[in-house]
Amino acid sequence: MLIKDRDAKQGAVEQLRDLLSLNLSPRKRFLIERELKNLSPGQDGGKNAAHFINFYCADSRNWAVIHDLKIDHNGLATHIDHLLINQFLDIYLFESKNYTYSLKITGDGEFLVFDGRQYQSVESPLDENEKRIQVLRKVLIENKIIPKRMGIPFRPLIKPFVLVSPRSNVLRPPATIYDTSSVIRADFLIKKFLEQVERIKRLYLKLKRLPKAIKSDTLADVAGKLASMNKPSRIDYQRQFCPDDCEETLDMRGSEKGPTLYCDYAI
């Protein structure tokens, strides 16, 4: 069941396109273009992670789907791209990265993305997911979102994953050196991963014969309470990508389109 769909991205896309009109260093331009691809992956003919998740789970009573969950709670803030919650209150957290180019993960956990000329170091989505889990657990506990059974709250299992483009080429170290099994392709999510999860749960119920699952209405209530914690916010990409000396001025020839950003030197 779809509890919360993706937020509208048009405003963010326009911000990023304005920034691309500046005189940028190759790295800064790459980072902005990468963010733009994350927001509008369909432009290159690909299908985003939300498409695959909704295709499989949006109409299912066994799964609750939340996209673009922005949490700001007691000084802790995070943005979760996709959450899937099943009737066992297992929570699958997905960070979506539309890497349509080569992604290299080193043995010490560094993430490198090929920009067409060379590999660029980017923040580790695995480390980011660990921070998201910490915030999510606090929100679930402090707001008493998780139901109780016989007076004892469920302890949800939160599993983080990173979704990459179906066309992305991922170069990984051996699993014995650095485990990257949580980095999966978006199309793999629907073809294998979720179906495998369902099979394991059915087998578990058959063997244990224990009433572990919650009702669909309870699942919807839990997911709804979590989605109600969403606090929409507008990302200031100018502040994120542009130095302080960049000034925002109005282009008088196209003032109806809003501010145009200028910078007279390379970042």
Secondary structure, 3 states (H helix, E strand, C coil): CEEECCCCCHHHHHHHHHHCCCCCCHHHHHHHHHHHHHHCHHHHCCCCHHHHHHHHHCCCCCEEEEEEEEEEECCEEEEEEEEEEECCCCEEEEEEECCCCCEEECCCCCEEEECCCCEEEECCHHHHHHHHHHHHHHHHHHCCCCCEECCEECCCCEEEEEEECCCCCEECCCCCCCCCCCEEEHHHHHHHHHHHHHHHHHHHHHHHCCCCCCCHHHHHHHHHHHHCCCCCCCCCHHHHHCCCCCEEEECHHHHHHCEEEECCCCC
